[in-house]
């Protein structure tokens, strides 16, 4: 096997969660179903928001970006997982593995930043409603999104370049569904202690800074809601934040299960938590945001009715 740069290996083998043929067939259909549901759900959210002028507000613009990120995220990992589960060719090239890792890190980071931006949007809407139009102007929203994307791209590139300094010896078997940083560090032949320290330090800053913004935003939101005299008004104000809180809890809960631990303790059991944040969270987000959201219900209804009307009109013209 020829050597590839400093890595010492030209490819990895994605063996997945299980090597049992029976379990692999079950996993294949499970991942395929979840992937299709995720794609359809997030595409519908994006189409509904983009086609309805009533939803061209900061909150829904951020939501459309979150759906696009989730859509790109699962497309980066699940198709390759499906191929590995269905075929005997489980190999992924060294470059392909690092490319997958780059998008994985960038998109998880972007999810994190967008969720923090959405929390700030809810803070302004509830705590400073009279200043909302000026405080969340289109220019500021675009600037916040550019900043989120730029920082995510930079952080993904930074960690990926860091991984190119790691040496791997020979063919490497990855008992996982995709190329994940902790798993790759466990396979390294070289000393990864410094890289692990950099990973933990930068990760804490990248993820806990937005989390701190979210916590502070909701502290002020709760204080503002408690001062509202009417119970129905309190419920209405809280309901605008409930979906976001559910997504944040799911996202950070699964993420902390995987990454808030020493590298040596990372094992196969953590693959379940990884599947949760890599597959289940992107799949659930569209349902959480549209379940009790009347604006989204209306936009989706108009989207479907508009498509049906177009087909009916074309059919009549054809006759």
Protein Blocks (a to p, Z undefined) as FASTA:
>chain_A
ZZehjnopabdcdebjbfcfklmmmmmmmmmmmmmmmmmmmmmmmmmmmmmmklmcfklm
mmmmmmmmmmmmmmmmmmmmmmmmmmmblcdcfklmmmmmmmmmmmmmmmmmmmmmmmmm
mmmmmmmmmlmmmmmgfklmmmmmmmmmmmmmmmmmmmmmmmmmpccehjddddbfbdcf
klmmmmpmbdcklmmmmmmmmmmmmmmmmmmmmmmmmmmmmmmmmmpmblklmmmmmmmm
mmmmmmmmmmmmmmmmmmnccfklpcfklmmmmmmmmmmmmmmmmmmmmmmmmklmmmmm
mmmmmmmmmmmmmmmmmZZ
